[in-house]
Amino acid sequence: MLDSSIQSSAILTRIQPIALICISKDNGLNFALLRRALIVYKHVERGSHRGPPLHHQRHNPLPCGFVGKTLHIRNEPLHCLTFDIEEHFQVSRFDSPIRRRHWGAFESRVTANTCKVLELLARHQTRATFFVLGWVAERHPGLIKQIAECGHEIASHGYGHELVTAQTPELFRTDVRKSKQLLEDLTGAPIQGYRAPGFTITRETPWALPILAEEGYTYDSSLVPIRHEHCGLPGSDPWHHVKQTSSGPIWEVPPSTVNLGGVRIPIAGGSYFRLLPFAALCGLMRRIELKGHPLVMYFHPWELDPQQPRMEGPFFSQLAHYLNLDKMEPRITTLLNTFRFGPISEQIDLSPILPLEPTVFPAIPPAQIAQDVA
């Protein structure tokens, strides 16, 4: 009995961080998310991590680069690495009309945190896609120019970090047009990509992708094929593909997810990446790679800033947001040592896309989508 009690206590201790990401915005336990998290935990206990041990990681033998120099990559990248450039106080978890009106009064940390990202990528001779918020670009134009000068791709995260589900089609068009024009003026290069705040292009916003195509965007990275109370498009294609819209075709580049036991789990970033067992995540990412699919990972500069000021909000929202921030830099470093990454623009054809024959990009059968990793 004593051994059983000790074992149960140990398990509860280990899954406690997992439970934190299963708290809804209304402080209720989301049992669907908890089930997903426990499935991942079960795979860890069964030793599902495959591939070489982490101490046999790929190490980059090239000399370190430095911020301010264009990086010259030795090979064509295999996976996609992205960062959403926003302030620590702009996350949707703590958003409110009152707080939004005081954005200008909060301490800005985005420049220092983004420079930390640039230095980390330079050390690993890796380029990435930076989805930049127009509000940030307007106030820190030098930072955006520096990102571009380092050889990274600049894409749009919208202007004001408004959820797409909270906008009308007219407001959405104004938002993505303003951001695109601002970023193109700063970089002198066309802006091809867009990512919605909170991944909020959903079944409720079928007009969003046609508007992006009309506004000159070549790809979107907002559709997540999961069930979630605020985002997600369950059953959608989990790999990058061309979507035909009423306004023409557009590439869709979904963040990485895996199917475990019939439940699709997001592993590309956010709370899941910070709170779930890292060995399990590496194993799942390795399995995606072995199946020939590119990873699409996303992070934020504020995730590398454990000393950031704490925002007021629901207790469990604070725990889910701030827990394990001190582990993010080591985790991203391990990721860069283990996999090869590059910007989205090097994974897809960004030339003007024309209507495609059905045989060129055939739809993935639902059964294949359901069994992609399981």
C-alpha positions in Angstrom: 0.0 0.0 0.0 2.8 2.4 0.8 4.5 1.8 -2.5 1.2 2.3 -4.3 0.6 5.5 -2.5 4.1 6.8 -3.3 3.6 5.9 -7.0 0.3 7.6 -7.2 1.7 10.7 -5.5 4.6 10.8 -8.0 2.2 10.5 -11.0 0.1 13.3 -9.7 3.1 15.5 -9.2 4.3 14.8 -12.8 0.9 15.5 -14.4 0.1 18.6 -12.4 1.7 20.9 -15.0 -0.3 19.1 -17.7 -3.5 19.8 -15.9 -2.7 23.6 -15.9 -3.1 23.8 -19.6 -6.6 22.2 -19.4 -8.1 25.1 -17.5 -10.7 27.1 -19.6 -10.9 30.8 -19.7 -13.8 30.6 -17.2 -11.6 28.8 -14.7 -13.3 25.5 -15.4 -11.5 22.2 -16.1 -11.6 21.3 -19.7 -11.8 17.6 -19.6 -11.4 17.2 -23.4 -8.0 19.0 -23.2 -7.1 17.0 -20.1 -7.8 13.8 -22.0 -5.5 15.0 -24.8 -2.7 15.8 -22.4 -3.0 12.5 -20.6 -2.8 10.7 -23.9 0.6 12.3 -24.5 1.6 11.5 -20.9 0.6 7.9 -21.5 2.9 7.7 -24.5 5.8 9.0 -22.4 5.2 6.3 -19.8 5.2 3.7 -22.5 8.4 5.0 -23.9 7.0 6.4 -27.1 10.0 8.7 -27.6 11.8 7.3 -30.7 14.9 8.4 -32.6 18.3 9.0 -31.1 18.5 10.1 -27.4 18.7 13.8 -26.8 22.4 13.5 -25.8 23.0 12.3 -29.4 21.6 15.5 -30.9 22.9 17.0 -34.1 25.4 19.7 -33.3 26.2 22.5 -35.7 30.0 22.5 -36.4 29.9 25.9 -38.1 31.1 29.0 -36.3 28.5 31.1 -34.6 27.0 34.0 -36.5 26.0 37.3 -34.9 23.1 39.7 -35.1 23.3 42.2 -37.9 24.8 39.8 -40.5 22.8 38.0 -43.1 22.9 34.3 -42.4 24.0 31.9 -45.2 22.4 28.5 -44.6 24.4 25.5 -45.6 21.4 23.3 -46.7 17.9 23.8 -47.8 15.8 23.7 -44.5 13.6 20.8 -43.8 11.2 22.3 -41.2 9.5 25.6 -40.6 10.4 27.8 -37.6 8.2 30.8 -36.9 8.0 33.6 -34.2 5.0 35.8 -33.5 6.4 39.3 -32.7 4.2 40.9 -30.1 4.6 42.5 -26.6 4.2 40.4 -23.5 1.1 42.4 -22.6 -0.7 41.7 -25.9 -1.4 38.0 -25.4 -5.1 37.0 -25.9 -5.2 35.2 -22.6 -5.1 38.6 -20.7 -6.9 40.8 -23.3 -9.6 43.2 -22.3 -10.8 46.6 -23.6 -9.5 48.4 -20.6 -6.0 46.9 -20.9 -5.9 47.4 -24.6 -6.4 51.2 -24.1 -3.3 51.2 -21.8 -0.9 49.3 -24.1 1.1 52.5 -24.6 1.7 52.8 -20.8 3.1 49.3 -20.3 6.9 48.6 -20.3 8.0 47.5 -23.8 10.2 44.5 -23.8 9.8 43.3 -27.4 13.1 44.7 -28.7 15.3 43.1 -26.1 13.4 39.8 -26.3 13.5 39.7 -30.1 17.2 40.4 -30.1 17.6 37.5 -27.8 15.8 35.3 -30.4 18.0 36.7 -33.2 21.2 35.9 -31.3 19.9 32.4 -30.6 19.2 31.8 -34.3 22.5 33.3 -35.3 24.4 30.9 -33.1 22.7 28.0 -34.8 22.9 29.5 -38.3 19.2 29.2 -38.7 16.7 31.5 -40.3 13.0 31.8 -39.5 9.7 33.5 -40.4 8.7 36.4 -38.1 5.0 37.2 -38.0 5.1 40.8 -37.0 2.3 42.7 -35.4 1.8 46.0 -37.2 1.3 47.8 -33.8 4.8 46.7 -32.9 6.3 47.6 -36.3 4.9 51.1 -36.1 6.6 51.7 -32.8 9.9 49.8 -33.4 10.7 50.1 -37.1 14.4 49.6 -36.5 13.8 46.2 -35.0 11.8 45.0 -38.0 14.5 46.3 -40.4 17.1 44.4 -38.3 15.1 41.2 -38.5 15.0 41.5 -42.2 18.7 42.4 -42.5 19.6 39.2 -40.6 18.0 37.2 -43.5 14.8 36.2 -41.9 11.4 36.3 -43.6 8.9 39.0 -42.4 5.2 38.2 -42.5 2.1 39.7 -41.0 0.4 39.0 -37.7 -2.2 41.6 -38.4 -2.1 45.2 -37.0 -3.9 45.3 -33.6 -3.9 41.7 -32.4 -7.6 41.5 -32.8 -9.0 38.0 -33.0 -10.5 37.3 -36.4 -13.6 35.9 -34.8 -14.2 39.3 -33.1 -14.0 41.3 -36.4 -16.3 41.9 -39.3 -15.0 41.2 -42.8 -14.6 44.9 -43.4 -12.6 45.4 -40.2 -10.5 42.3 -41.0 -9.6 43.6 -44.4 -8.6 47.0 -43.0 -6.4 45.3 -40.4 -4.5 42.9 -42.7 -4.1 45.6 -45.4 -2.7 48.2 -42.9 -0.2 45.7 -41.5 0.9 44.5 -45.0 1.5 48.0 -46.3 3.4 49.0 -43.1 5.7 46.0 -43.2 6.3 46.4 -46.9 7.2 50.1 -46.5 9.7 49.1 -43.8 11.4 46.2 -45.5 11.0 47.1 -49.2 9.9 43.6 -49.9 6.5 42.0 -50.5 4.8 40.5 -47.5 3.5 37.0 -48.5 2.4 35.4 -45.2 -0.2 36.0 -42.5 -1.0 34.4 -39.2 -4.2 35.3 -37.3 -3.9 36.2 -33.6 -5.0 33.2 -31.6 -5.2 31.1 -34.8 -8.8 32.4 -35.0 -9.6 31.6 -38.7 -12.4 29.1 -38.0 -15.7 27.8 -39.3 -17.1 31.1 -38.1 -14.9 33.2 -40.4 -15.1 31.5 -43.9 -14.6 35.0 -45.4 -11.1 35.4 -44.0 -9.1 33.4 -46.5 -10.7 34.9 -49.6 -10.0 38.4 -48.2 -6.3 37.4 -47.7 -6.1 36.2 -51.3 -7.6 39.5 -52.5 -5.2 41.5 -50.4 -2.2 39.8 -52.0 -1.2 37.3 -49.4 0.3 34.1 -50.8 0.0 31.9 -47.7 -1.8 31.7 -44.3 -0.7 29.9 -41.2 -3.8 30.1 -39.0 -5.8 26.9 -39.4 -5.3 24.4 -36.7 -7.0 21.0 -37.2 -8.1 20.6 -33.5 -11.2 21.1 -31.4 -10.8 24.1 -29.1 -13.2 26.6 -27.6 -11.6 29.6 -29.3 -9.9 28.4 -32.4 -9.5 25.3 -34.6 -11.0 23.7 -37.7 -11.4 20.0 -36.8 -10.9 17.6 -39.7 -9.0 20.0 -41.9 -5.8 19.0 -43.7 -2.9 19.1 -41.1 -0.1 19.5 -43.7 0.7 22.5 -45.9 -1.5 22.6 -49.0 -3.2 24.9 -51.4 -6.7 25.9 -50.6 -9.1 27.1 -53.3 -11.1 30.1 -52.2 -13.8 32.2 -54.0 -11.1 34.8 -54.6 -8.4 32.4 -55.8 -5.9 29.9 -54.3 -3.8 30.5 -51.2 -1.3 28.2 -49.4 -2.3 27.0 -46.0 0.6 26.1 -43.6 -0.9 24.7 -40.4 1.1 24.5 -37.1 2.1 21.0 -36.4 -0.3 18.6 -34.7 -0.3 14.8 -34.2 -3.1 12.3 -33.9 -3.0 10.1 -30.8 -5.8 7.7 -30.1 -8.2 9.5 -32.3 -7.5 12.9 -30.7 -5.4 15.5 -32.5 -2.8 17.2 -30.2 -1.1 20.6 -30.9 2.6 20.3 -30.3 3.9 23.2 -32.4 4.2 25.8 -29.5 2.3 27.6 -26.9 1.3 26.1 -23.6 1.6 22.6 -24.8 5.2 23.0 -25.8 6.1 24.6 -22.5 4.1 22.3 -20.1 4.1 18.8 -21.6 7.0 16.4 -21.1 9.7 17.5 -23.5 10.9 14.0 -24.3 7.4 13.1 -25.5 7.3 16.2 -27.7 10.7 15.4 -29.3 9.5 11.8 -29.9 6.3 13.0 -31.6 8.2 15.6 -33.7 10.6 12.9 -34.8 7.7 10.7 -35.9 6.3 13.5 -38.0 9.7 13.9 -39.6 10.1 10.2 -40.3 6.7 10.3 -42.2 8.1 12.9 -44.5 6.1 15.9 -43.2 7.7 19.2 -42.3 7.3 20.6 -38.8 5.8 24.0 -38.4 6.7 25.4 -35.0 5.8 28.8 -33.5 7.1 30.7 -30.5 7.0 34.3 -29.1 9.9 36.5 -27.9 8.2 37.0 -24.5 8.5 33.2 -23.9 12.3 33.7 -23.5 11.8 36.4 -20.8 11.0 34.7 -17.5 11.5 38.0 -15.7 8.7 39.8 -17.6 6.2 41.8 -15.5 3.2 39.7 -14.4 -0.2 40.7 -15.8 -3.3 40.5 -13.7 -5.8 37.9 -14.7 -7.4 34.6 -13.7 -5.2 32.5 -11.5 -5.0 29.5 -13.8 -4.4 31.7 -16.8 -1.4 33.1 -15.1 -0.1 29.7 -14.2 -0.6 28.4 -17.8 1.1 31.5 -19.2 4.1 31.9 -16.9 5.0 28.4 -15.8 8.2 27.0 -17.3 9.2 30.2 -19.1 12.7 29.5 -17.7 12.8 26.2 -19.7 11.9 27.7 -23.1 15.4 28.8 -24.2 17.0 25.4 -23.4 14.1 23.7 -25.2 14.3 25.8 -28.3 18.1 25.3 -28.2 17.6 21.5 -28.1 15.1 21.8 -31.0 17.6 23.7 -33.1 20.3 21.1 -32.4 18.0 18.3 -33.3 16.1 19.4 -36.4 17.0 21.6 -39.4 14.7 24.7 -39.7 14.1 27.6 -42.0 11.5 30.1 -43.0 8.1 29.1 -44.5 9.0 30.9 -47.7 11.5 28.2 -48.4 9.1 25.4 -48.0 6.4 26.5 -50.5 6.4 28.0 -54.0 5.7 31.7 -53.5 5.4 32.4 -57.2 2.0 33.6 -58.3 -0.3 30.6 -57.8 -2.8 29.7 -60.4 -5.9 27.4 -60.2 -4.6 23.9 -59.9 -5.7 20.6 -61.4 -7.1 18.3 -58.8 -4.4 15.8 -59.4 -1.6 18.2 -58.5 -2.5 18.6 -54.9 -5.0 15.7 -54.2 -6.9 16.0 -51.0 -5.8 13.7 -48.1 -8.4 11.1 -47.3 -9.9 11.5 -43.8 -8.7 8.0 -42.9 -5.1 9.0 -43.7 -5.4 12.2 -41.8 -6.6 10.3 -38.7 -3.7 7.8 -38.9 -0.9 10.2 -39.7 1.0 9.5 -36.4 -1.0 7.0 -34.5 
